Amino acid sequence: RSAGRPWGFPLRIYLTAGSKQWSRSTPETSIAMFLFDCSCKNGCYLGQGNSDEIFVKPQRAAVEVPAEDEKEEVLKAISLSERGSGNLVPGGLPEPVEEAPELAPVLNRALDRQGSQLSTWSFNEIRIDKGNHPEDQNWKSGETHATDGATNPMLRRGYAESRLDLLSPIEERKAGNRITLAIRRATTSLAGFLGGQSSLAAEDRETVLLQAIFGDFLTQDGSWVEQPQAWREEVQEDFLEEQQRRSAKELLNEVLAASNLPHTNRKPEGLDRPISQYWINSSHNSYLSGNQLTSDSSTDALVSLLQNGCRVVELDVYDGKKYGMEGPCVLHGGTATSAVSFQACLEAIREAAFERSMAPVIITLENHTKDEGQRQVANLLLQSLGQTLYVPPSTGFPETWPSPDQLLGKFLLRDKKVKASGDAENPWVPDKVKELYELISVGNVKFLGLQNTESYGGCTSSSFSERKVTDLAKNGLEEIRSYTTRHVARVYPAGYRVDSSNYDPQDAWEAGCQMVALNGQTSIFFHPHSAWLNAGKFRGNGGCGYIEKPAYLSYGLSPEEGGGGKAHKTKLAVTVLGGDGWETFQDFDLLGPPDSYVCVEIGGATADRIVERTNVFTPRARTGSKAQPLWKQRFEFVITEPALATLLLAAWDHDMDFDDLLGQYAFPVNEIRPGWRRVPLLSSTGEPQDGDPALICRFEFL
């Protein structure tokens, strides 16, 4: 724009990595790194006359330029595809620009390793400060969202921030302002290439572990642990009877045992409150096996979710005749997804529902059947579920919800219950035929606003898009928390998430929403960070799928009813000592074992969200003790709302192009077991990995 160019005129964005000061007259073209073509509409500063190029100077602390003969090796360029007028739309794979054909091997290697997951690596968090021209103010890394409360990025493939939302440029229309994270990515990769590797690589692993874990309790020769019971009480906070002396290696093996989990593994408890006072593990379009447009509808998808602890499944029900089926069927209407029998879905749900947990399962229907179809739905529910289907004692809206304890081993039906009648004296009439209406125990109604919550005369449930929850919380959380004290809110992904990606569930949990429904399908476009947090949250309370909300989220209730009180902050220290079972990754990189680092993330309340990371460890071997990483780094976190907080540990392989996930594991902060623990590293989809890799960490409440 400053050069008089028309809106949308394509620019070419470069990163300069040198020690010279910014100068309009001397752009550092000789050491510029090509980033991507830009066709945004936000008006970039061109820097020089009518130039079609823009040079972005990183902060001074970024990195010094390598020697002249190293530039070709270090300064790797990546061209990002863009679509539309300034909106970067996920789905395009990075392609080498014509001027840089030498980049093809780099991208081909990444594609071989990552497959189609290479795309959309950080579109959502590429941004730049709104400031003056570069000569007046250095262009620097943008701040996080105002609601994040953290400035550290969550380092995934594209260094996206903790509030992962890969499609947000489409929604927010701000993609043109998001280049800073790409700059941070390039400079950080350059720094990792030039140096900063762990100094522990040369040390004996067993010696480091023994000294770190047992400290002063270790004998001088390192063979024995004196007073192991005192060590357990002081460090592990385990009050077990012990011998006077134990072999150090024997006790170390206990620390490294798979049973030494970082969180409690107790039986479910505290299920005696109304269901509105719980977060409930929930899914969206639970019958789909893949994307939202063309994938198959499958009973296997339902079984998988239930076996993994999900307690709310959604079925979109249609009259089967239109789709060549007898009886009601399930599919995503208006798309090319296949159909599956409603009866088959119910039978699959019945068989798998209580394998993992006896806590009640809520079947929520998006019901498109006509009157006869509704009668068929009611008959199939009674026929397939029998006595396990909870039938409410009255047909209206309840004055209070039953508790999970009262509903163990039961199914609840959630469906639209009433519609407007147009009669002022009797404003609501049943929306379903009598046979089905009487089975609905969780009445789904149209949301009339936070000021009209009692319009229906009892406890209700409403559905909200992810964006609606954000809008409701703009003026503070008090009103929506008051609403969710009595009524059940279900939140679902935005309609544009056709790839089965997910929104960040943390804002909805913080608002008190009970059913924060996520896509359980595997998306090829992203690391499922939201799913990791969801799995971590619901590892709590024995993995039963119901987590009691803290009392201070229940507005207007007495302590006896489960309300009152306030949050009490805590301070948590996490020491990431090393890794175990790294042979799993011995061929992870093209030329050898991975250069590993760990991200330590606190999720939960807005003010508590933060990510820290260790140094990069470069191993000296593919197998054996020299292959196991050592970091020995300690991080401290002040957590204002521990009841909302989840700790996520993710190990990554540091590369010059894209960082690859090695493994991840999350769990609730208020169920952490203090002491030295073994943190298993699951795959991106939450499955155990061959070789059972893990992190060795210590957790301390200070």
C-alpha positions as CSV (number, residue, x, y, z in Angstrom):
1,R,0.0,0.0,0.0
2,S,2.8,2.4,0.9
3,A,4.1,1.9,-2.7
4,G,0.7,2.7,-4.2
5,R,0.0,-1.0,-5.0
6,P,-3.6,-2.1,-5.3
7,W,-5.1,-4.2,-2.5
8,G,-4.1,-7.9,-2.7
9,F,-1.0,-7.2,-4.7
10,P,1.3,-10.2,-4.0
11,L,4.4,-9.6,-1.9
12,R,7.3,-11.8,-1.0
13,I,8.2,-12.1,2.6
14,Y,11.8,-12.6,3.8
15,L,13.5,-13.0,7.1
16,T,16.9,-11.4,7.6
17,A,19.2,-13.0,10.1
18,G,22.2,-10.8,10.6
19,S,23.9,-8.5,13.1
20,K,23.4,-5.3,11.1
21,Q,20.8,-2.8,12.3
22,W,17.7,-2.3,10.2
23,S,18.2,0.0,7.4
24,R,15.8,1.0,4.7
25,S,18.7,1.8,2.3
26,T,20.7,-1.4,3.0
27,P,18.3,-4.4,3.1
28,E,20.3,-7.5,4.0
29,T,19.4,-9.4,0.8
30,S,22.5,-11.5,0.9
31,I,21.4,-13.3,4.0
32,A,17.7,-13.2,3.6
33,M,15.6,-16.4,4.2
34,F,12.6,-16.7,1.9
35,L,9.5,-17.4,3.9
36,F,6.3,-17.2,1.8
37,D,4.4,-15.3,-0.8
38,C,1.9,-12.9,0.8
39,S,-1.3,-11.8,-0.8
40,C,-2.9,-10.3,2.3
41,K,-5.0,-7.1,2.5
42,N,-3.5,-5.6,5.6
43,G,-1.0,-3.4,3.9
44,C,2.6,-4.5,4.6
45,Y,5.4,-2.0,4.8
46,L,7.4,-2.4,1.6
47,G,10.7,-1.0,2.9
48,Q,12.0,0.4,-0.4
49,G,10.3,2.4,-3.0
50,N,8.2,0.3,-5.3
51,S,9.8,-3.0,-4.3
52,D,7.6,-6.0,-4.3
53,E,9.6,-7.5,-1.4
54,I,9.5,-6.9,2.4
55,F,12.4,-7.7,4.8
56,V,11.7,-8.5,8.4
57,K,14.4,-8.0,10.9
58,P,14.2,-10.3,13.9
59,Q,15.1,-9.3,17.4
60,R,18.8,-8.9,18.2
61,A,18.9,-11.9,20.4
62,A,17.7,-14.3,17.7
63,V,21.0,-15.7,16.2
64,E,24.2,-14.7,14.5
65,V,24.6,-15.5,10.9
66,P,26.8,-18.5,10.1
67,A,29.9,-18.4,8.1
68,E,29.4,-17.7,4.4
69,D,30.0,-21.3,3.4
70,E,27.4,-22.5,5.9
71,K,24.5,-20.4,4.7
72,E,23.4,-22.8,2.1
73,E,23.2,-25.6,4.7
74,V,21.5,-23.5,7.3
75,L,19.0,-21.1,5.7
76,K,16.3,-23.5,4.6
77,A,13.3,-21.9,2.9
78,I,9.8,-23.0,3.0
79,S,7.0,-21.8,0.8
80,L,3.6,-21.9,2.2
81,S,0.6,-22.2,-0.1
82,E,-2.2,-19.7,0.4
83,R,-5.7,-19.5,-0.9
84,G,-8.2,-16.7,-1.3
85,S,-7.8,-13.0,-0.6
86,G,-5.5,-13.0,2.3
87,N,-6.9,-16.0,4.2
88,L,-4.5,-19.0,4.5
89,V,-6.7,-22.0,4.2
90,P,-5.4,-25.3,5.6
91,G,-5.1,-28.1,3.2
92,G,-2.3,-27.0,0.9
93,L,1.1,-28.7,1.2
94,P,4.3,-26.7,1.3
95,E,5.8,-26.6,-2.2
96,P,9.3,-25.4,-3.3
97,V,9.2,-22.1,-5.1
98,E,10.5,-22.1,-8.6
99,E,13.4,-19.9,-7.7
100,A,14.6,-22.5,-5.1
101,P,14.4,-26.0,-6.6
102,E,17.1,-27.2,-4.2
103,L,14.4,-27.2,-1.5
104,A,12.6,-30.2,-3.0
105,P,14.8,-32.8,-1.2
106,V,14.1,-31.1,2.1
107,L,10.3,-31.2,1.6
108,N,10.3,-34.7,0.1
109,R,12.2,-35.9,3.2
110,A,9.6,-34.3,5.5
111,L,6.8,-35.7,3.4
112,D,8.2,-39.2,3.6
113,R,8.4,-39.0,7.4
114,Q,5.1,-37.2,8.1
115,G,2.9,-38.0,5.2
116,S,-0.1,-35.8,4.6
117,Q,0.1,-34.5,8.2
118,L,2.7,-32.0,6.9
119,S,0.1,-29.4,6.0
120,T,-1.4,-26.5,8.0
121,W,1.5,-26.4,10.4
122,S,1.0,-23.1,12.0
123,F,-1.5,-20.9,10.1
124,N,-3.5,-20.1,13.1
125,E,-0.7,-18.5,15.1
126,I,1.3,-16.6,12.5
127,R,1.0,-12.9,13.5
128,I,2.9,-9.7,13.9
129,D,2.6,-6.7,16.3
130,K,0.6,-3.8,15.1
131,G,3.2,-1.0,15.4
132,N,5.1,1.6,13.6
133,H,7.5,1.2,10.6
134,P,10.5,-1.1,11.2
135,E,12.9,1.8,11.5
136,D,10.8,3.1,14.5
137,Q,10.2,-0.2,16.2
138,N,11.7,-3.6,15.8
139,W,9.3,-6.2,14.4
140,K,9.0,-8.8,17.0
141,S,7.1,-11.9,18.0
142,G,3.5,-11.2,18.6
143,E,1.8,-11.7,21.9
144,T,-0.5,-14.5,22.6
145,H,-4.2,-14.2,22.7
146,A,-5.4,-11.9,25.4
147,T,-7.1,-14.8,27.1
148,D,-4.0,-17.0,27.1
149,G,-2.2,-15.5,29.9
150,A,1.1,-16.9,28.5
151,T,3.7,-15.8,26.1
152,N,5.4,-19.1,25.5
153,P,4.4,-20.9,22.3
154,M,3.4,-24.5,22.3
155,L,6.0,-26.1,20.0
156,R,4.3,-28.4,17.6
157,R,5.0,-28.9,14.0
158,G,4.7,-25.2,13.2
159,Y,5.3,-23.8,16.7
160,A,1.6,-23.0,17.1
161,E,0.6,-21.6,20.5
162,S,-1.2,-23.5,23.3
163,R,-4.6,-22.3,22.0
164,L,-4.5,-24.6,19.0
165,D,-7.1,-23.7,16.4
166,L,-5.7,-24.4,13.0
167,L,-8.7,-22.9,11.1
168,S,-9.0,-19.7,13.0
169,P,-7.8,-17.5,10.1
170,I,-11.0,-18.4,8.3
171,E,-13.0,-17.4,11.3
172,E,-11.1,-14.4,12.4
173,R,-10.0,-13.1,9.0
174,K,-6.6,-12.0,10.3
175,A,-4.3,-14.4,8.5
176,G,-2.6,-11.5,6.8
177,N,-1.2,-10.3,10.1
178,R,0.3,-13.6,11.2
179,I,3.9,-13.9,10.0
180,T,5.8,-13.5,13.3
181,L,5.6,-17.1,14.3
182,A,7.0,-18.2,11.0
183,I,10.0,-15.9,11.8
184,R,10.3,-17.4,15.3
185,R,10.3,-20.9,13.8
186,A,13.1,-20.1,11.4
187,T,15.3,-18.4,14.0
188,T,14.8,-21.1,16.6
189,S,15.6,-23.8,14.1
190,L,18.7,-21.9,13.2
191,A,19.7,-21.6,16.8
192,G,19.2,-25.3,17.4
193,F,21.3,-26.2,14.4
194,L,24.2,-24.0,15.4
195,G,24.4,-25.1,19.1
196,G,22.7,-25.3,22.5
197,Q,22.8,-29.1,22.8
198,S,22.6,-30.7,26.2
199,S,25.9,-30.9,28.1
200,L,24.7,-34.1,29.8
201,A,25.3,-36.2,26.7
202,A,28.8,-37.1,27.9
203,E,27.8,-38.1,31.4
204,D,27.0,-41.7,32.6
205,R,23.2,-42.0,32.6
206,E,22.8,-44.3,35.5
207,T,25.1,-42.1,37.7
208,V,23.0,-39.1,36.8
209,L,19.7,-40.8,37.6
210,L,20.9,-42.2,40.9
211,Q,22.3,-39.0,42.1
212,A,19.3,-36.9,41.0
213,I,16.7,-39.3,42.4
214,F,18.2,-40.4,45.7
215,G,20.6,-37.4,46.5
216,D,21.9,-37.5,50.0
217,F,20.2,-40.8,50.7
218,L,22.8,-42.5,48.3
219,T,25.9,-44.0,49.8
220,Q,29.2,-42.6,48.7
221,D,29.9,-45.5,46.3
222,G,26.4,-45.1,44.8
223,S,25.4,-48.7,45.5
224,W,23.0,-48.4,48.3
225,V,20.2,-46.1,49.5
226,E,20.4,-45.5,53.2
227,Q,17.1,-45.0,55.1
228,P,14.8,-45.7,52.1
229,Q,11.7,-45.2,54.2
230,A,12.8,-41.6,55.0
231,W,13.5,-41.1,51.2
232,R,9.9,-42.3,50.4
233,E,8.4,-40.0,53.0
234,E,10.4,-37.0,52.1
235,V,10.7,-37.2,48.4
236,Q,7.9,-39.6,47.2
237,E,5.4,-38.8,49.9
238,D,4.7,-42.5,50.1
239,F,4.3,-43.8,53.6
240,L,5.3,-47.4,53.2
241,E,7.4,-49.5,55.5
242,E,10.9,-50.1,54.2
243,Q,14.1,-51.9,55.0
244,Q,17.0,-50.0,56.7
245,R,19.0,-50.3,53.5
246,R,18.1,-51.0,49.8
247,S,20.1,-51.6,46.7
248,A,20.1,-48.3,44.7
249,K,19.6,-50.2,41.4
250,E,16.7,-52.2,42.8
251,L,15.0,-49.0,44.1
252,L,15.7,-47.3,40.7
253,N,14.0,-50.1,38.9
254,E,10.9,-49.4,41.1
255,V,10.9,-45.8,40.0
256,L,11.2,-46.8,36.4
257,A,8.3,-49.4,36.7
258,A,5.3,-48.8,34.4
259,S,3.1,-48.9,37.5
260,N,4.8,-45.8,38.9
261,L,2.3,-43.4,37.2
262,P,2.5,-39.7,37.8
263,H,-1.2,-39.5,38.9
264,T,-3.5,-41.4,41.2
265,N,-5.3,-44.4,39.8
266,R,-8.1,-44.6,42.4
267,K,-11.7,-45.7,42.1
268,P,-14.2,-43.1,41.0
269,E,-15.7,-41.1,43.9
270,G,-17.8,-38.1,44.6
271,L,-20.6,-39.0,42.1
272,D,-23.5,-38.0,44.4
273,R,-24.1,-34.4,43.0
274,P,-26.5,-33.5,40.2
275,I,-25.0,-34.1,36.8
276,S,-24.9,-30.4,36.1
277,Q,-22.1,-30.2,38.6
278,Y,-19.7,-32.3,36.5
279,W,-17.6,-32.1,33.4
280,I,-18.6,-35.0,31.3
281,N,-16.3,-36.6,28.6
282,S,-18.2,-35.9,25.4
283,S,-17.9,-36.5,21.6
284,H,-19.3,-34.9,18.5
285,N,-20.7,-36.8,15.5
286,S,-19.6,-39.9,17.3
287,Y,-20.5,-42.3,14.5
288,L,-18.1,-40.9,11.9
289,S,-14.8,-42.6,11.3
290,G,-13.0,-39.7,9.6
291,N,-13.8,-36.3,8.1
292,Q,-17.2,-34.7,8.3
293,L,-18.0,-34.8,4.6
294,T,-17.1,-38.1,3.0
295,S,-16.1,-40.7,5.7
296,D,-18.0,-43.8,6.7
297,S,-20.6,-43.9,9.5
298,S,-19.5,-46.8,11.7
299,T,-20.4,-48.6,14.9
300,D,-16.7,-49.2,15.4
301,A,-16.2,-45.4,15.9
302,L,-18.8,-45.5,18.7
303,V,-17.2,-48.5,20.4
304,S,-13.8,-47.0,20.3
305,L,-15.0,-43.8,22.0
306,L,-16.9,-45.6,24.7
307,Q,-13.9,-47.9,25.4
308,N,-11.7,-44.8,25.8
309,G,-14.0,-43.3,28.5
310,C,-16.4,-41.1,26.5
311,R,-19.8,-40.8,28.3
312,V,-21.7,-38.6,25.7
313,V,-22.2,-39.9,22.2
314,E,-24.1,-38.1,19.4
315,L,-26.2,-39.7,16.7
316,D,-27.8,-37.8,13.8
317,V,-30.9,-39.8,13.0
318,Y,-32.9,-39.8,9.7
319,D,-35.8,-41.8,8.3
320,G,-34.1,-44.7,6.6
321,K,-36.4,-44.9,3.5
322,K,-34.7,-41.9,1.9
323,Y,-31.4,-43.7,2.1
324,G,-32.5,-47.1,1.1
325,M,-32.7,-48.6,4.6
326,E,-35.4,-50.1,6.7
327,G,-36.0,-48.1,9.9
328,P,-34.1,-45.1,11.1
329,C,-30.5,-44.6,10.1
330,V,-27.5,-42.5,11.2
331,L,-25.4,-40.3,9.0
332,H,-24.2,-36.7,8.7
333,G,-27.0,-35.2,6.7
334,G,-26.3,-33.1,3.6
335,T,-22.9,-34.7,3.1
336,A,-21.5,-37.8,1.3
337,T,-21.0,-39.8,4.5
338,S,-22.4,-43.3,4.4
339,A,-25.4,-44.4,6.5
340,V,-25.5,-47.0,9.3
341,S,-28.6,-48.5,11.0
342,F,-29.8,-46.8,14.1
343,Q,-30.5,-50.1,15.7
344,A,-26.9,-51.3,15.0
345,C,-25.6,-48.1,16.7
346,L,-27.7,-48.8,19.8
347,E,-26.6,-52.4,20.0
348,A,-22.9,-51.4,19.7
349,I,-23.4,-48.7,22.4
350,R,-25.1,-51.2,24.7
351,E,-22.2,-53.7,24.3
352,A,-19.3,-51.2,24.8
353,A,-20.8,-48.6,27.2
354,F,-19.8,-50.0,30.5
355,E,-16.5,-51.8,29.7
356,R,-14.4,-48.9,31.0
357,S,-16.8,-47.2,33.4
358,M,-20.2,-47.8,35.0
359,A,-20.9,-44.1,35.0
360,P,-24.1,-43.2,33.0
361,V,-23.9,-42.8,29.2
362,I,-25.9,-39.9,27.5
363,I,-27.1,-40.6,24.0
364,T,-27.8,-37.2,22.4
365,L,-29.9,-37.2,19.2
366,E,-30.0,-34.7,16.4
367,N,-33.3,-36.1,15.4
368,H,-34.6,-35.4,11.8
369,T,-37.2,-38.2,11.7
370,K,-40.9,-37.5,11.1
371,D,-43.6,-38.8,13.4
372,E,-43.5,-42.5,12.3
373,G,-39.7,-42.4,12.4
374,Q,-39.9,-41.1,15.9
375,R,-42.1,-44.0,17.0
376,Q,-39.6,-46.3,15.5
377,V,-36.7,-44.6,17.3
378,A,-38.6,-45.0,20.6
379,N,-39.3,-48.6,20.0
380,L,-35.7,-49.4,19.1
381,L,-34.5,-47.6,22.2
382,L,-36.7,-49.7,24.5
383,Q,-36.0,-52.9,22.5
384,S,-32.2,-52.4,22.4
385,L,-31.5,-50.9,25.8
386,G,-34.3,-52.3,27.8
387,Q,-34.1,-51.7,31.6
388,T,-30.8,-49.9,31.2
389,L,-32.6,-47.0,29.6
390,Y,-33.4,-44.4,32.3
391,V,-37.0,-43.2,31.9
392,P,-37.7,-40.0,33.9
393,P,-40.4,-40.2,36.5
394,S,-42.3,-37.2,35.0
395,T,-42.6,-35.9,31.5
396,G,-41.7,-32.3,32.3
397,F,-38.4,-30.7,33.0
398,P,-36.9,-31.8,36.4
399,E,-36.5,-29.5,39.3
400,T,-33.1,-31.0,39.9
401,W,-30.9,-33.4,38.0
402,P,-30.3,-36.9,39.2
403,S,-26.7,-37.8,40.2
404,P,-24.3,-40.1,38.4
405,D,-24.4,-42.4,41.4
406,Q,-28.2,-42.8,40.9
407,L,-27.7,-43.6,37.2
408,L,-24.8,-46.1,37.3
409,G,-25.1,-48.6,34.4
410,K,-27.9,-46.5,32.8
411,F,-28.4,-44.7,29.5
412,L,-30.0,-41.2,29.3
413,L,-31.6,-39.9,26.2
414,R,-31.0,-36.3,25.2
415,D,-33.2,-34.9,22.4
416,K,-35.2,-31.7,21.6
417,K,-38.2,-31.8,23.9
418,V,-40.4,-28.8,23.3
419,K,-41.2,-26.1,20.8
420,A,-43.0,-22.8,20.9
421,S,-46.8,-23.0,20.7
422,G,-47.6,-19.4,20.1
423,D,-50.0,-19.5,23.0
424,A,-49.0,-17.1,25.8
425,E,-50.8,-19.2,28.5
426,N,-49.1,-22.4,27.4
427,P,-46.0,-21.3,25.5
428,W,-44.4,-24.8,25.1
429,V,-45.7,-28.0,23.6
430,P,-44.0,-31.3,23.0
431,D,-41.7,-31.4,19.9
432,K,-41.8,-35.2,19.7
433,V,-44.5,-37.9,19.5
434,K,-45.7,-39.1,22.9
435,E,-43.8,-42.4,22.7
436,L,-40.4,-40.7,22.3
437,Y,-41.2,-37.6,24.4
438,E,-41.6,-39.7,27.5
439,L,-38.2,-41.2,27.1
440,I,-36.3,-37.9,27.0
441,S,-34.5,-37.4,30.3
442,V,-32.2,-34.6,29.2
443,G,-34.4,-32.1,27.4
444,N,-32.6,-30.1,24.8
445,V,-34.2,-26.7,24.3
446,K,-33.6,-23.5,22.3
447,F,-31.3,-21.2,24.3
448,L,-33.2,-18.0,25.1
449,G,-30.3,-16.0,26.7
450,L,-28.6,-15.9,30.0
451,Q,-31.4,-13.7,31.4
452,N,-34.2,-16.1,30.6
453,T,-32.9,-19.3,32.0
454,E,-36.1,-20.2,33.9
455,S,-38.4,-19.8,30.9
456,Y,-38.9,-23.6,30.6
457,G,-39.8,-24.1,34.3
458,G,-37.1,-26.6,35.2
459,C,-33.6,-27.9,34.4
460,T,-32.8,-27.9,30.7
461,S,-29.9,-28.5,28.3
462,S,-28.9,-26.4,25.3
463,S,-26.3,-26.6,22.6
464,F,-23.8,-23.9,21.7
465,S,-21.2,-23.6,19.0
466,E,-17.6,-23.0,20.1
467,R,-18.0,-19.3,18.9
468,K,-21.2,-18.8,20.9
469,V,-19.5,-19.7,24.2
470,T,-16.7,-17.2,23.4
471,D,-19.3,-14.5,22.8
472,L,-21.2,-15.3,26.0
473,A,-18.0,-15.1,28.0
474,K,-17.0,-11.7,26.6
475,N,-18.5,-9.8,29.5
476,G,-17.1,-12.2,32.2
477,L,-17.7,-15.7,33.3
478,E,-20.2,-15.0,36.1
479,E,-23.4,-15.2,34.1
480,I,-22.5,-18.3,32.1
481,R,-21.2,-20.1,35.2
482,S,-24.5,-19.2,36.9
483,Y,-26.3,-20.7,34.0
484,T,-24.3,-23.9,34.0
485,T,-24.8,-24.4,37.7
486,R,-28.4,-25.5,37.0
487,H,-28.5,-26.2,33.3
488,V,-26.4,-28.5,31.1
489,A,-24.5,-26.8,28.3
490,R,-23.2,-28.8,25.3
491,V,-20.6,-27.2,23.2
492,Y,-19.8,-28.5,19.7
493,P,-17.2,-27.7,17.0
494,A,-17.8,-25.0,14.4
495,G,-19.3,-26.1,11.1
496,Y,-16.2,-25.3,9.1
497,R,-14.2,-28.0,10.8
498,V,-15.0,-30.5,8.0
499,D,-11.6,-32.1,8.5
500,S,-12.6,-33.2,12.1
501,S,-10.2,-30.8,13.7
502,N,-11.0,-29.4,17.2
503,Y,-11.3,-26.2,19.0
504,D,-9.6,-25.5,22.3
505,P,-11.9,-26.9,25.0
506,Q,-10.4,-25.0,27.9
507,D,-12.5,-21.9,27.6
508,A,-15.7,-23.9,27.7
509,W,-14.5,-25.9,30.7
510,E,-13.6,-22.7,32.5
511,A,-17.1,-21.3,31.8
512,G,-18.5,-24.4,33.6
513,C,-19.9,-26.1,30.4
514,Q,-20.4,-29.8,31.2
515,M,-20.4,-31.4,27.7
516,V,-17.6,-30.0,25.7
517,A,-17.9,-32.2,22.7
518,L,-14.8,-32.9,20.6
519,N,-14.3,-34.7,17.3
520,G,-13.0,-38.1,18.2
521,Q,-12.0,-38.9,14.6
522,T,-8.4,-38.8,13.5
523,S,-7.7,-35.7,11.5
524,I,-4.7,-35.7,9.1
525,F,-4.2,-32.0,9.4
526,F,-3.0,-31.5,12.9
527,H,-1.6,-32.9,16.2
528,P,-4.7,-33.4,18.3
529,H,-3.6,-31.1,21.1
530,S,-7.2,-30.6,22.2
531,A,-7.8,-34.3,22.4
532,W,-4.6,-34.7,24.5
533,L,-5.9,-32.2,27.0
534,N,-9.3,-33.8,27.0
535,A,-7.8,-37.3,27.7
536,G,-5.6,-35.8,30.4
537,K,-8.5,-34.1,32.1
538,F,-10.6,-37.3,32.1
539,R,-7.8,-39.5,33.4
540,G,-9.0,-38.0,36.7
541,N,-11.5,-39.7,39.0
542,G,-10.5,-43.1,38.0
543,G,-11.2,-42.4,34.3
544,C,-14.9,-42.7,34.9
545,G,-15.8,-39.8,32.5
546,Y,-17.3,-37.5,35.2
547,I,-15.1,-34.9,36.9
548,E,-16.8,-32.9,39.6
549,K,-16.6,-29.2,39.1
550,P,-15.1,-27.1,42.0
551,A,-17.6,-25.6,44.3
552,Y,-16.8,-22.0,43.3
553,L,-18.1,-22.7,39.8
554,S,-21.5,-23.5,41.2
555,Y,-23.1,-20.1,41.7
556,G,-26.0,-19.6,44.0
557,L,-25.7,-23.0,45.8
558,S,-25.0,-23.5,49.4
559,P,-21.9,-25.5,50.6
560,E,-24.3,-28.4,51.3
561,E,-25.6,-28.3,47.7
562,G,-22.0,-28.2,46.4
563,G,-21.5,-24.5,46.0
564,G,-19.5,-21.7,47.6
565,G,-15.8,-21.4,48.3
566,K,-13.0,-20.0,46.1
567,A,-10.0,-21.2,44.2
568,H,-6.8,-21.7,46.2
569,K,-3.6,-21.3,44.1
570,T,-0.7,-23.7,44.3
571,K,2.9,-23.8,43.2
572,L,4.0,-26.8,41.2
573,A,7.6,-27.7,40.3
574,V,8.3,-30.2,37.5
575,T,11.8,-31.6,37.0
576,V,12.3,-33.4,33.7
577,L,15.3,-35.6,34.4
578,G,15.5,-37.9,31.3
579,G,13.9,-40.4,29.0
580,D,13.6,-44.2,29.1
581,G,12.9,-46.6,26.3
582,W,14.3,-44.3,23.6
583,E,15.2,-47.3,21.4
584,T,11.6,-47.0,20.1
585,F,12.9,-43.9,18.2
586,Q,16.3,-45.2,17.1
587,D,15.4,-44.8,13.4
588,F,13.1,-41.9,13.8
589,D,15.3,-39.5,11.9
590,L,16.7,-40.1,8.4
591,L,20.3,-40.3,9.7
592,G,19.8,-41.5,13.3
593,P,18.0,-41.1,16.6
594,P,16.1,-38.0,17.4
595,D,17.4,-34.7,18.9
596,S,14.9,-34.7,21.7
597,Y,13.3,-31.9,23.8
598,V,10.3,-31.8,26.1
599,C,7.5,-29.3,26.3
600,V,5.9,-28.9,29.8
601,E,2.5,-27.3,29.4
602,I,-0.1,-26.2,32.0
603,G,-3.6,-26.1,30.6
604,G,-6.7,-24.9,32.4
605,A,-7.8,-21.4,33.5
606,T,-6.8,-18.6,31.2
607,A,-4.4,-17.1,33.7
608,D,-2.6,-20.4,34.2
609,R,-1.9,-21.5,30.6
610,I,1.8,-21.6,29.9
611,V,4.4,-23.8,28.2
612,E,8.0,-24.3,29.0
613,R,10.6,-26.4,27.2
614,T,13.8,-28.2,27.9
615,N,17.1,-28.0,25.9
616,V,17.6,-30.2,23.0
617,F,19.4,-33.5,23.8
618,T,21.5,-35.1,21.0
619,P,22.2,-38.8,21.7
620,R,25.5,-40.6,21.1
621,A,24.0,-43.9,20.1
622,R,20.8,-45.5,18.7
623,T,20.4,-48.0,21.6
624,G,21.6,-48.6,25.1
625,S,22.2,-46.1,27.9
626,K,23.8,-43.5,25.5
627,A,20.6,-43.4,23.5
628,Q,18.5,-42.3,26.5
629,P,18.2,-38.5,26.8
630,L,19.1,-36.5,29.9
631,W,17.8,-33.0,30.5
632,K,17.8,-32.5,34.3
633,Q,15.8,-29.2,34.1
634,R,13.3,-27.9,36.6
635,F,10.3,-25.6,36.0
636,E,8.0,-23.9,38.5
637,F,4.4,-22.9,37.9
638,V,2.0,-20.9,39.9
639,I,-1.5,-22.3,39.3
640,T,-4.4,-20.1,40.4
641,E,-7.1,-22.7,39.7
642,P,-5.7,-26.2,40.3
643,A,-9.1,-27.9,39.9
644,L,-9.2,-26.8,36.2
645,A,-5.5,-27.4,35.5
646,T,-4.1,-30.2,33.4
647,L,-0.4,-31.0,33.0
648,L,0.7,-32.0,29.5
649,L,4.2,-33.4,28.8
650,A,5.1,-33.8,25.1
651,A,8.5,-35.0,23.8
652,W,9.5,-33.8,20.3
653,D,12.3,-34.5,17.8
654,H,13.9,-31.2,16.9
655,D,14.5,-30.8,13.1
656,M,15.5,-28.0,10.8
657,D,12.2,-28.2,8.9
658,F,9.4,-29.7,11.1
659,D,9.5,-31.0,14.6
660,D,8.0,-34.4,15.0
661,L,6.1,-35.8,18.0
662,L,7.8,-38.6,19.9
663,G,5.1,-39.0,22.5
664,Q,2.7,-37.2,24.9
665,Y,0.8,-37.7,28.2
666,A,-1.5,-35.5,30.2
667,F,-3.2,-35.7,33.6
668,P,-5.0,-33.5,36.1
669,V,-2.8,-31.3,38.4
670,N,-4.9,-32.0,41.5
671,E,-4.3,-35.7,41.1
672,I,-0.5,-35.6,40.7
673,R,1.5,-38.0,42.9
674,P,4.5,-36.1,44.2
675,G,7.9,-37.6,43.8
676,W,9.8,-39.3,41.1
677,R,7.5,-40.8,38.6
678,R,7.5,-42.5,35.2
679,V,5.4,-40.7,32.6
680,P,4.4,-43.0,29.7
681,L,4.6,-41.5,26.2
682,L,1.6,-42.3,24.1
683,S,1.3,-41.8,20.4
684,S,-0.4,-38.8,18.8
685,T,-3.7,-40.7,18.9
686,G,-3.3,-41.8,22.5
687,E,-2.2,-45.4,21.9
688,P,0.7,-47.1,23.8
689,Q,3.9,-47.3,21.7
690,D,6.1,-50.3,21.1
691,G,9.0,-50.3,23.6
692,D,7.0,-48.3,26.1
693,P,9.0,-45.0,26.0
694,A,8.6,-42.7,29.0
695,L,9.9,-39.6,30.8
696,I,11.4,-39.7,34.2
697,C,10.1,-36.7,36.1
698,R,9.7,-35.3,39.7
699,F,6.7,-33.4,40.8
700,E,6.7,-31.2,43.9
701,F,4.0,-29.0,45.4
702,L,5.8,-26.1,47.0
